[in-house]
Amino acid sequence: MKKYLREGKLRNTDILIVSKKFGLIWSDDRIAYYEPSPGSWGSLGLNKETVDRIRNENLHKLKKLVNRYSEIYVNVGQEYMKLIEGFQDFAACKIIYATGKGLGPKALHMKQWIIK
């Protein structure tokens, strides 16, 4: 990602990160270090009420953003998708989801999207 930023291939691209601790954040937001939660990697480990609260906060933010884009690329795992689920209902643009199972195939798909 940093390489493509340096090369200017992501010049007109905004990057948002879905965090179970901070909700939806911009890629250049500065956050304090925190110990990762114990448990399996990629798992939210949150109860339904917390997931619903974070998702509602994220959707509120996304409603203000999504319609300024002509295309949105989404690269999250199944668990983290729960934190933004429903944004596609109010996005009037093209949405592309990362394909493949696991980090490698999804990273390759994202790289191909960036290059095109």
N, C-alpha and C positions, 0 to 999 in steps of 0.2 A: 504494500500500500504506500509506504513512504517513497519508494522508488517512483511510482506513478505520480505522486504529488510533486516530487522534485522535477520530474520530466514534464510537468504541466498537463498530463493526460486527465487529471481530475480537476482541472481549473474551474469548471462550472458545476462542481459536484459538492453537495453537502453530505457529511457523514454523521449519522446519529448512532449512538450505542444504547442498547437496552441493558440496563443494570438492575439486578434485583434489589440492590441497596439504594441506588440513587434514581431509579426510574429511567426515563429517557434523557440522555445527555448528549451534548455536542462533542465531537471527537477532540476538540481543543479545550474543553472545560478542564479545569484543574480540580482534582479531587484529592482528599486526604487519603493516605494509605490506610488500609484496614486489613485485618487478617481474613483470609478466605474462610468461608464456612466449611465445617467438616462435612463429609459425605461424598457421594459420587460426583465427579466432575460433570458439569452440564446440567445437573439436577437443580431445580429451584429450591426444593426443601422448604416451601412455604405453604401455609394453610390456605384454604380456598378464600377466606375473607381477605387475607393479605394480597393474594393474587388479584382478586377483584378490585381492591383499592388501588393497587399500583396500575392495573390495566386502565381503570377509569381516569387516573391522573395522566397516564400516557396518551390516552385517546383525546383528552381535553387539549393537550399540547399539539397533537398531530392534526386535529381539526383546523388549527390555525395555520398549519404549514403545508399540508399535502397538495393543495390545489395551486401552489405556485410552481409545481413541477410538471414536466411533460412525461416523465418516467421515473419510477421508483424501483430500486433494486433492494430486495429483502434477503439478508443472509443471517438467519438465526436458526437455532435448533428448535425441535418441537416444544421443549419445555419453555424456552424464552419467548416463543411465538405466543404463548398464553398471555404475555404481558402487553402485547400490542394487537391481539386478536380483535377484529372488527373494524380496523382502520380502513380496510378495503371497501367497506360499505359507503364511505363518504369521500373516497378518493376518485376523482374524475379522470385520472391519468392512467397510463399503462403501468401495470405492476408486474415485475419479474421476480420470481422466487428462485433462490439458489437451488440447484439440483445436485443430486448425489447424496450418498450416505457417508457421513464423516467429514472431518475437516479438509482433508486433501481434495476430494472431488468437488466440494463446495468452493474451496479456494480457487481451484482451476476454473470452475464455471464463472466465478466472479472476475478472474483475470481476463477471461475471454470477453466478458461483458465490458470491462474497462477498455480493452484494446479496440473493440468495435466502435 
